[in-house]
Amino acid sequence: MVKPADLKKAEEEAVKAKQPLRDIILNKGLLKEEDMKRLEAYILGIPFVDLTKETIDIAILQMIPEPIARKNNIVAFKKDADQLQVAMIDPNDLQTIEFIKKQGNVRILPRLTTPESIHHALKQYQKTLEAEFGEIIKKDTEELTIENAGIVPQEKTDDLKKLAEDLPVIRIVDTLIRHAILQNASDIHIEPMEKEVLVRYRIDGILHDAMTLPKHIAKGIVARIKVMANLKLDESRLPQDGRFKIENEEYRISFRVSILPVFDGEKIVMRLLPENVKGFTLEELGFLGVNLDRVHRAIRRPTGIILATGPTGSGKTTTLYTILEMLNTAGVNISTVEDPIEYRIPRINQTQVRPDIGLTFANGLRTLLRQDPNIIMVGEIRDNETAALAINAALTGHLVLSTLHTNSAAGALPRLLDMKIEPFLIASTVSAIISQRLVRKLCPEPEAHILSTDELASLKKNIDLDRVFRVLKEEKNIDKNATPEKTEWYRPKKAPECPDGYKGRIGIHEVLEMSESIKELVMKNATSDEIERRAAEEGMLTMLEEGFIRATQKTTSIEEILRVTTE
């Protein structure tokens, strides 16, 4: 099936790269995935099946619950009496086979198949969800239309409560949430329009249209979500915030709900916060090289301020939580003031801000200082008073962590000056400033390409490519003789299991350390550009440069780095 000369080369490469021969053969395109699987099936004596053109009976498909099928790449496709045929990618996954056997009390006949085949079958679960959804809308909402046809804009609480407890509405909201969890969405947007309701999911930082619902069920959905989040049902003119939790054997997810009145009704955004996520390490968050060393140096100091900056949703809070988990030992008292508390961490005293009753960041922080803390985290420095208190806390022997909304690490220093903090206080308390963005990660088999002359010219207009290459060579990410014209980069390659060519996200960072020369610049009220230039001269790895390092490692693409770093 493969020419002997090609096979020999592949074997040599496999030894050199310490990778399985199978992977090298597939990466080089010497064999198709399907042919390789057929060969494996033949060697193992397991029949091979191709499900790409098959429509599986829903009852058989659902003998394996969707989360298990998705997680273990295993699908039930045929049943005869007490025998169930299952298609799988890994024939050694005996644990899953045993589990299905016990659940269905059937004899399992494993069959080998390709990832594309499994993906096609998994899509049929989605179809069953959408079919179920269509049915709900078609059958059940007719009742809703009749019941609520004459409701005037200012409904009574009882009517809304009845609407929220209506079975079709409950099923619609449950299906929306289930869809979002299965697709690993981070946010659900429910947006009323003139004639319909648009539902969108944010997946890996990008919003995707998920479905369109009839306009007349909008009130029911809003009422149901308000009941779940314990909000006022009859208040539709003011924004409201709340939260609720969903728990089962597979997941535990906390939902943060924001409801905002818009022209056509009320817009709902729900943020999904998985609670059973294991803690990250700084390396897993994407820190590398000099940036990682600088963060470690700052958190080893017993006092000072560490700031995380970047736009909303760039992972600032996750970075601070990771640092807190590293510092969370028996010998220290850690307290936080947050809005909202995104993740619960054992042994850390977390306080939720409540401005409506006077518990602001500033008041919370003032009280915290009387609670004998060693380490304090303030969710966000929003005003002059909170900034002054955070600086005071650092001066009085505490390690303070907080976030600030600026676009770059250097921009945080002038921002603190704007907040009426004396330059000498900033210079003596701030230890490090982390700025970050999230970039989407390429799927395992990206497409290699070399930049054209036009693309290079366009890049050089926006960035100093020579400096980037100098950094890449210093960090030993590319060969010392490499040039921009000959370097291989990677683009997303669409695949059945990876429709956009991207899956998951990773952070790119810059970490500004307060050196003596930067302290002097702060004392002179220097601009963020001057501070950034000095920091780069002193070896700061900028976000763009860390992004390019990630691009040489096949982690992300140049387009993705420019999308998040170009302001």
C-alpha positions as semicolon CSV with decimal commas, in nm:
position;residue;x (nm);y (nm);z (nm)
1;M;0,000;0,000;0,000
2;V;0,302;0,230;0,045
3;K;0,611;0,236;-0,178
4;P;0,912;0,071;-0,002
5;A;1,128;0,386;-0,045
6;D;0,854;0,607;0,109
7;L;0,806;0,360;0,393
8;K;1,179;0,357;0,471
9;K;1,187;0,741;0,483
10;A;0,879;0,743;0,708
11;E;1,040;0,487;0,943
12;E;1,356;0,700;0,973
13;E;1,144;1,010;1,041
14;A;0,939;0,824;1,304
15;V;1,256;0,723;1,491
16;K;1,397;1,077;1,471
17;A;1,069;1,247;1,579
18;K;0,993;0,974;1,839
19;Q;0,643;0,944;1,690
20;P;0,445;0,631;1,589
21;L;0,503;0,524;1,227
22;R;0,126;0,533;1,172
23;D;0,113;0,910;1,248
24;I;0,404;0,986;1,014
25;I;0,242;0,787;0,727
26;L;-0,088;0,975;0,775
27;N;0,078;1,319;0,812
28;K;0,275;1,268;0,492
29;G;-0,042;1,163;0,309
30;L;0,105;0,824;0,210
31;L;-0,220;0,656;0,316
32;K;-0,573;0,780;0,378
33;E;-0,715;0,748;0,730
34;E;-0,984;0,510;0,599
35;D;-0,730;0,276;0,435
36;M;-0,522;0,276;0,753
37;K;-0,829;0,188;0,963
38;R;-0,929;-0,090;0,719
39;L;-0,577;-0,230;0,750
40;E;-0,591;-0,214;1,132
41;A;-0,931;-0,387;1,126
42;Y;-0,788;-0,663;0,903
43;I;-0,485;-0,717;1,131
44;L;-0,700;-0,717;1,448
45;G;-0,966;-0,938;1,294
46;I;-1,241;-0,682;1,367
47;P;-1,488;-0,594;1,085
48;F;-1,461;-0,240;0,943
49;V;-1,772;-0,022;0,896
50;D;-1,828;0,307;0,716
51;L;-2,116;0,509;0,861
52;T;-2,067;0,826;0,654
53;K;-2,373;0,750;0,438
54;E;-2,576;0,568;0,705
55;T;-2,882;0,701;0,886
56;I;-2,902;0,530;1,224
57;D;-3,230;0,446;1,397
58;I;-3,272;0,701;1,680
59;A;-3,369;0,434;1,936
60;I;-3,045;0,238;1,866
61;L;-2,830;0,553;1,855
62;Q;-2,959;0,661;2,195
63;M;-2,865;0,330;2,359
64;I;-2,532;0,505;2,418
65;P;-2,593;0,851;2,578
66;E;-2,455;1,134;2,365
67;P;-2,192;1,262;2,617
68;I;-2,040;0,909;2,644
69;A;-2,051;0,860;2,265
70;R;-1,883;1,198;2,212
71;K;-1,619;1,157;2,484
72;N;-1,518;0,800;2,387
73;N;-1,580;0,815;2,009
74;I;-1,816;0,517;2,017
75;V;-2,156;0,486;1,846
76;A;-2,429;0,217;1,848
77;F;-2,559;0,159;1,493
78;K;-2,725;-0,186;1,465
79;K;-2,913;-0,420;1,700
80;D;-3,018;-0,783;1,648
81;A;-3,199;-0,953;1,937
82;D;-2,949;-0,929;2,228
83;Q;-2,651;-0,819;2,014
84;L;-2,551;-0,453;1,970
85;Q;-2,302;-0,350;1,703
86;V;-2,091;-0,049;1,803
87;A;-1,851;0,149;1,583
88;M;-1,537;0,282;1,753
89;I;-1,195;0,430;1,678
90;D;-1,002;0,269;1,965
91;P;-1,066;-0,108;1,988
92;N;-0,873;-0,121;2,318
93;D;-1,134;0,088;2,500
94;L;-1,270;-0,214;2,691
95;Q;-1,391;-0,002;2,982
96;T;-1,653;0,178;2,770
97;I;-1,765;-0,151;2,607
98;E;-1,809;-0,302;2,954
99;F;-2,011;0,002;3,068
100;I;-2,249;-0,015;2,767
101;K;-2,286;-0,393;2,813
102;K;-2,400;-0,345;3,175
103;Q;-2,634;-0,056;3,089
104;G;-2,814;-0,226;2,800
105;N;-2,775;-0,589;2,910
106;V;-2,664;-0,678;2,555
107;R;-2,368;-0,851;2,392
108;I;-2,141;-0,592;2,232
109;L;-1,992;-0,654;1,884
110;P;-1,715;-0,394;1,827
111;R;-1,652;-0,263;1,476
112;L;-1,364;-0,038;1,369
113;T;-1,434;0,289;1,186
114;T;-1,279;0,630;1,099
115;P;-1,305;0,963;1,291
116;E;-1,507;1,104;0,996
117;S;-1,754;0,815;1,026
118;I;-1,796;0,872;1,403
119;H;-1,839;1,245;1,346
120;H;-2,117;1,179;1,092
121;A;-2,295;0,952;1,342
122;L;-2,254;1,203;1,628
123;K;-2,416;1,468;1,409
124;Q;-2,729;1,252;1,405
125;Y;-2,762;1,310;1,781
126;Q;-2,768;1,681;1,704
127;K;-3,031;1,616;1,440
128;T;-3,242;1,430;1,694
129;L;-3,207;1,730;1,929
130;E;-3,308;1,967;1,651
131;A;-3,591;1,740;1,543
132;E;-3,711;1,734;1,903
133;F;-3,675;2,114;1,908
134;G;-3,879;2,153;1,589
135;E;-4,151;1,936;1,740
136;I;-4,159;2,143;2,060
137;I;-4,195;2,462;1,861
138;K;-4,453;2,324;1,618
139;K;-4,677;2,135;1,862
140;D;-4,637;2,296;2,199
141;T;-4,607;2,664;2,120
142;E;-4,948;2,664;1,956
143;E;-5,091;2,628;2,309
144;L;-4,875;2,920;2,423
145;T;-4,998;3,146;2,143
146;I;-5,361;3,091;2,235
147;E;-5,307;3,127;2,610
148;N;-5,106;3,448;2,586
149;A;-5,254;3,614;2,281
150;G;-5,423;3,893;2,477
151;I;-5,159;3,975;2,737
152;V;-5,089;4,346;2,770
153;P;-4,724;4,466;2,798
154;Q;-4,728;4,499;3,180
155;E;-4,818;4,142;3,281
156;K;-4,916;4,031;3,629
157;T;-4,660;3,825;3,819
158;D;-4,902;3,527;3,836
159;D;-4,944;3,519;3,456
160;L;-4,567;3,528;3,409
161;K;-4,515;3,258;3,670
162;K;-4,767;3,036;3,493
163;L;-4,589;3,105;3,164
164;A;-4,250;3,013;3,315
165;E;-4,387;2,683;3,447
166;D;-4,540;2,583;3,114
167;L;-4,397;2,249;3,001
168;P;-4,308;2,355;2,644
169;V;-4,116;2,659;2,770
170;I;-3,924;2,445;3,020
171;R;-3,834;2,200;2,742
172;I;-3,722;2,479;2,507
173;V;-3,491;2,639;2,769
174;D;-3,352;2,297;2,873
175;T;-3,278;2,211;2,509
176;L;-3,105;2,549;2,452
177;I;-2,883;2,489;2,755
178;R;-2,810;2,126;2,662
179;H;-2,706;2,229;2,311
180;A;-2,470;2,492;2,453
181;I;-2,305;2,248;2,697
182;L;-2,255;1,983;2,425
183;Q;-2,088;2,239;2,199
184;N;-1,861;2,374;2,477
185;A;-2,008;2,724;2,444
186;S;-1,890;2,991;2,689
187;D;-2,198;3,217;2,645
188;I;-2,558;3,188;2,526
189;H;-2,715;3,499;2,368
190;I;-3,096;3,511;2,334
191;E;-3,181;3,819;2,128
192;P;-3,538;3,930;2,051
193;M;-3,588;4,080;1,704
194;E;-3,892;4,224;1,531
195;K;-4,037;3,891;1,409
196;E;-3,824;3,620;1,574
197;V;-3,582;3,535;1,853
198;L;-3,219;3,467;1,759
199;V;-3,012;3,228;1,971
200;R;-2,633;3,248;1,939
201;Y;-2,353;3,057;2,112
202;R;-2,001;3,187;2,172
203;I;-1,764;2,899;2,097
204;D;-1,386;2,957;2,131
205;G;-1,447;3,332;2,151
206;I;-1,650;3,361;1,827
207;L;-2,031;3,399;1,814
208;H;-2,218;3,145;1,599
209;D;-2,589;3,152;1,509
210;A;-2,743;2,844;1,674
211;M;-3,116;2,866;1,597
212;T;-3,410;3,098;1,535
213;L;-3,727;3,069;1,744
214;P;-4,076;3,213;1,687
215;K;-4,127;3,557;1,840
216;H;-4,434;3,458;2,045
217;I;-4,233;3,231;2,278
218;A;-3,987;3,509;2,377
219;K;-4,186;3,610;2,688
220;G;-4,201;3,249;2,806
221;I;-3,824;3,200;2,767
222;V;-3,748;3,526;2,955
223;A;-3,991;3,432;3,235
224;R;-3,843;3,080;3,266
225;I;-3,483;3,209;3,288
226;K;-3,588;3,475;3,543
227;V;-3,745;3,203;3,761
228;M;-3,427;2,988;3,734
229;A;-3,203;3,285;3,825
230;N;-3,437;3,403;4,104
231;L;-3,503;3,744;3,941
232;K;-3,808;3,973;3,951
233;L;-4,061;3,840;3,702
234;D;-4,260;4,164;3,661
235;E;-3,956;4,390;3,609
236;S;-3,897;4,433;3,237
237;R;-3,783;4,796;3,221
238;L;-3,457;4,768;3,419
239;P;-3,153;4,544;3,371
240;Q;-3,122;4,245;3,609
241;D;-2,837;4,008;3,701
242;G;-2,858;3,667;3,861
243;R;-2,717;3,317;3,861
244;F;-2,820;2,952;3,882
245;K;-2,650;2,612;3,874
246;I;-2,709;2,289;3,682
247;E;-2,565;1,964;3,818
248;N;-2,572;1,604;3,699
249;E;-2,332;1,309;3,678
250;E;-2,143;1,450;3,377
251;Y;-2,113;1,819;3,458
252;R;-2,161;2,089;3,718
253;I;-2,207;2,429;3,558
254;S;-2,283;2,767;3,710
255;F;-2,472;3,014;3,486
256;R;-2,434;3,388;3,523
257;V;-2,742;3,562;3,381
258;S;-2,768;3,920;3,254
259;I;-3,102;4,057;3,129
260;L;-3,118;4,388;2,946
261;P;-3,426;4,567;2,805
262;V;-3,387;4,629;2,428
263;F;-3,626;4,773;2,167
264;D;-3,796;4,439;2,086
265;G;-3,811;4,293;2,438
266;E;-3,544;4,169;2,678
267;K;-3,205;4,037;2,569
268;I;-3,053;3,756;2,777
269;V;-2,686;3,663;2,796
270;M;-2,586;3,359;3,002
271;R;-2,219;3,294;3,082
272;L;-2,139;2,924;3,141
273;L;-1,884;2,861;3,417
274;P;-1,791;2,492;3,457
275;E;-1,736;2,421;3,827
276;N;-1,567;2,081;3,799
277;V;-1,278;2,219;3,592
278;K;-0,944;2,113;3,734
279;G;-0,702;2,390;3,823
280;F;-0,465;2,511;3,551
281;T;-0,091;2,570;3,565
282;L;0,064;2,888;3,422
283;E;0,219;2,675;3,143
284;E;-0,125;2,537;3,048
285;L;-0,259;2,894;3,031
286;G;0,008;2,967;2,768
287;F;0,287;3,144;2,964
288;L;0,632;3,061;2,832
289;G;0,998;3,163;2,845
290;V;1,085;3,500;2,993
291;N;0,717;3,585;3,066
292;L;0,680;3,274;3,283
293;D;0,998;3,359;3,479
294;R;0,877;3,715;3,541
295;V;0,539;3,598;3,680
296;H;0,711;3,346;3,909
297;R;0,946;3,620;4,037
298;A;0,653;3,854;4,112
299;I;0,448;3,594;4,301
300;R;0,744;3,493;4,516
301;R;0,754;3,846;4,660
302;P;0,561;3,880;4,989
303;T;0,425;4,229;4,906
304;G;0,341;4,441;4,603
305;I;0,072;4,456;4,335
306;I;0,033;4,216;4,042
307;L;-0,209;4,350;3,778
308;A;-0,378;4,152;3,497
309;T;-0,499;4,366;3,206
310;G;-0,684;4,306;2,882
311;P;-1,038;4,330;2,739
312;T;-1,342;4,150;2,886
313;G;-1,324;3,775;2,828
314;S;-0,947;3,762;2,777
315;G;-0,893;3,526;3,072
316;K;-0,762;3,778;3,330
317;T;-0,961;3,628;3,617
318;T;-0,852;3,273;3,525
319;T;-0,488;3,387;3,537
320;L;-0,537;3,543;3,883
321;Y;-0,722;3,233;4,012
322;T;-0,432;3,016;3,889
323;I;-0,184;3,236;4,078
324;L;-0,406;3,219;4,391
325;E;-0,417;2,839;4,372
326;M;-0,034;2,833;4,354
327;L;-0,014;3,058;4,662
328;N;-0,293;2,876;4,850
329;T;-0,096;2,701;5,127
330;A;-0,177;2,637;5,493
331;G;0,053;2,920;5,607
332;V;-0,133;3,210;5,444
333;N;-0,474;3,376;5,466
334;I;-0,616;3,464;5,123
335;S;-0,923;3,688;5,085
336;T;-1,095;3,819;4,773
337;V;-1,358;4,079;4,680
338;E;-1,514;3,990;4,345
339;D;-1,796;4,080;4,110
340;P;-1,908;3,812;4,044
341;I;-1,739;3,514;4,214
342;E;-1,666;3,305;3,903
343;Y;-1,513;2,993;4,057
344;R;-1,519;2,865;4,413
345;I;-1,175;2,783;4,555
346;P;-1,147;2,586;4,882
347;R;-0,969;2,765;5,174
348;I;-1,002;3,107;5,007
349;N;-1,245;3,360;5,161
350;Q;-1,440;3,500;4,867
351;T;-1,675;3,799;4,904
352;Q;-1,933;3,902;4,643
353;V;-1,968;4,277;4,578
354;R;-2,322;4,414;4,640
355;P;-2,330;4,784;4,539
356;D;-2,710;4,796;4,594
357;I;-2,655;4,757;4,973
358;G;-2,331;4,953;4,988
359;L;-2,081;4,663;4,961
360;T;-1,856;4,807;4,690
361;F;-1,501;4,703;4,597
362;A;-1,369;4,989;4,809
363;N;-1,579;4,903;5,120
364;G;-1,507;4,532;5,084
365;L;-1,133;4,595;5,054
366;R;-1,137;4,829;5,354
367;T;-1,297;4,554;5,566
368;L;-1,065;4,285;5,426
369;L;-0,762;4,472;5,560
370;R;-0,902;4,422;5,911
371;Q;-0,930;4,045;5,848
372;D;-0,553;3,981;5,881
373;P;-0,494;3,868;5,520
374;N;-0,155;3,789;5,361
375;I;-0,283;3,790;5,004
376;I;-0,575;3,994;4,868
377;M;-0,746;3,972;4,532
378;V;-0,964;4,263;4,418
379;G;-1,180;4,163;4,120
380;E;-1,127;4,495;3,942
381;I;-0,983;4,840;4,008
382;R;-1,267;5,057;3,875
383;D;-1,231;5,386;4,060
384;N;-0,985;5,614;4,240
385;E;-1,090;5,496;4,585
386;T;-1,031;5,123;4,511
387;A;-0,697;5,207;4,346
388;A;-0,582;5,408;4,651
389;L;-0,685;5,128;4,890
390;A;-0,507;4,861;4,680
391;I;-0,187;5,071;4,682
392;N;-0,217;5,119;5,060
393;A;-0,268;4,745;5,111
394;A;0,053;4,674;4,917
395;L;0,240;4,939;5,119
396;T;0,126;4,782;5,447
397;G;0,276;4,442;5,370
398;H;0,019;4,255;5,159
399;L;0,043;4,089;4,818
400;V;-0,242;4,235;4,610
401;L;-0,378;4,087;4,285
402;S;-0,623;4,275;4,067
403;T;-0,744;4,341;3,712
404;L;-0,752;4,666;3,518
405;H;-0,910;4,742;3,180
406;T;-0,627;4,858;2,955
407;N;-0,512;4,730;2,617
408;S;-0,146;4,672;2,703
409;A;0,073;4,613;3,008
410;A;0,242;4,953;2,970
411;G;-0,099;5,127;2,946
412;A;-0,179;5,025;3,305
413;L;0,075;5,270;3,453
414;P;-0,067;5,592;3,298
415;R;-0,416;5,455;3,386
416;L;-0,317;5,444;3,755
417;L;-0,181;5,800;3,725
418;D;-0,525;5,902;3,583
419;M;-0,677;5,755;3,899
420;K;-0,489;6,020;4,100
421;I;-0,228;5,778;4,243
422;E;0,104;5,948;4,319
423;P;0,381;5,833;4,078
424;F;0,621;5,743;4,363
425;L;0,354;5,513;4,516
426;I;0,301;5,331;4,183
427;A;0,678;5,290;4,142
428;S;0,721;5,145;4,490
429;T;0,423;4,904;4,494
430;V;0,358;4,760;4,143
431;S;0,567;4,442;4,090
432;A;0,442;4,314;3,754
433;I;0,169;4,382;3,498
434;I;0,037;4,097;3,285
435;S;-0,149;4,180;2,964
436;Q;-0,318;3,900;2,774
437;R;-0,547;3,789;2,490
438;L;-0,690;3,450;2,400
439;V;-0,613;3,297;2,058
440;R;-0,786;2,996;1,906
441;K;-0,574;2,681;1,877
442;L;-0,529;2,507;1,543
443;C;-0,663;2,153;1,506
444;P;-0,402;1,873;1,504
445;E;-0,337;1,867;1,126
446;P;-0,304;2,229;1,006
447;E;-0,208;2,329;0,653
448;A;0,151;2,454;0,606
449;H;0,214;2,763;0,390
450;I;0,488;3,016;0,312
451;L;0,402;3,389;0,310
452;S;0,382;3,552;-0,032
453;T;0,567;3,877;-0,113
454;D;0,242;4,078;-0,076
455;E;0,160;3,916;0,259
456;L;0,511;3,990;0,388
457;A;0,489;4,353;0,271
458;S;0,152;4,390;0,447
459;L;0,289;4,234;0,769
460;K;0,597;4,460;0,768
461;K;0,370;4,768;0,755
462;N;0,210;4,674;1,088
463;I;0,488;4,495;1,277
464;D;0,866;4,494;1,312
465;L;0,922;4,151;1,153
466;D;1,302;4,170;1,195
467;R;1,266;4,209;1,574
468;V;1,012;3,923;1,584
469;F;1,258;3,696;1,399
470;R;1,541;3,806;1,629
471;V;1,328;3,704;1,931
472;L;1,228;3,373;1,767
473;K;1,597;3,290;1,712
474;E;1,690;3,391;2,070
475;E;1,409;3,169;2,205
476;K;1,540;2,891;1,976
477;N;1,204;2,845;1,807
478;I;1,341;2,866;1,453
479;D;1,671;2,790;1,286
480;K;1,934;3,067;1,324
481;N;1,952;3,107;0,942
482;A;1,572;3,128;0,892
483;T;1,425;3,424;0,702
484;P;1,063;3,551;0,682
485;E;1,056;3,457;0,311
486;K;1,133;3,088;0,372
487;T;0,971;3,018;0,711
488;E;0,677;2,777;0,714
489;W;0,362;2,891;0,896
490;Y;0,030;2,715;0,946
491;R;-0,331;2,779;0,849
492;P;-0,651;2,618;0,980
493;K;-0,752;2,307;0,787
494;K;-1,121;2,224;0,806
495;A;-1,206;1,867;0,903
496;P;-1,533;1,689;0,995
497;E;-1,445;1,693;1,367
498;C;-1,308;2,046;1,342
499;P;-1,539;2,257;1,119
500;D;-1,349;2,589;1,161
501;G;-1,000;2,438;1,169
502;Y;-0,967;2,566;1,530
503;K;-1,052;2,397;1,860
504;G;-0,993;2,537;2,211
505;R;-0,802;2,853;2,311
506;I;-0,471;2,945;2,470
507;G;-0,339;3,275;2,610
508;I;-0,070;3,498;2,464
509;H;0,085;3,738;2,713
510;E;0,328;4,017;2,786
511;V;0,465;4,067;3,136
512;L;0,603;4,408;3,231
513;E;0,839;4,398;3,528
514;M;0,898;4,719;3,724
515;S;1,271;4,777;3,669
516;E;1,454;5,087;3,801
517;S;1,445;5,259;3,461
518;I;1,068;5,199;3,422
519;K;1,014;5,337;3,775
520;E;1,201;5,652;3,664
521;L;0,975;5,683;3,357
522;V;0,664;5,654;3,579
523;M;0,803;5,931;3,805
524;K;0,834;6,150;3,493
525;N;0,470;6,077;3,392
526;A;0,587;5,904;3,071
527;T;0,337;5,783;2,807
528;S;0,255;5,415;2,761
529;D;0,449;5,409;2,429
530;E;0,768;5,529;2,600
531;I;0,726;5,272;2,878
532;E;0,661;4,994;2,624
533;R;0,972;5,087;2,421
534;R;1,190;5,078;2,735
535;A;1,038;4,745;2,847
536;A;1,106;4,590;2,503
537;E;1,469;4,713;2,520
538;E;1,494;4,541;2,859
539;G;1,380;4,208;2,715
540;M;1,001;4,209;2,758
541;L;0,844;3,952;2,526
542;T;0,544;4,135;2,372
543;M;0,209;3,968;2,308
544;L;0,275;3,978;1,935
545;E;0,615;3,810;1,977
546;E;0,474;3,540;2,207
547;G;0,199;3,491;1,945
548;F;0,457;3,436;1,671
549;I;0,638;3,183;1,892
550;R;0,306;3,000;1,923
551;A;0,265;3,019;1,543
552;T;0,603;2,850;1,486
553;Q;0,491;2,572;1,725
554;K;0,180;2,493;1,510
555;T;-0,037;2,613;1,802
556;T;-0,212;2,898;1,619
557;S;-0,206;3,095;1,293
558;I;-0,066;3,441;1,207
559;E;-0,421;3,555;1,112
560;E;-0,545;3,464;1,460
561;I;-0,258;3,650;1,635
562;L;-0,320;3,963;1,428
563;R;-0,697;3,938;1,492
564;V;-0,651;3,964;1,869
565;T;-0,344;4,190;1,893
566;T;-0,418;4,453;1,627
567;E;-0,585;4,755;1,782
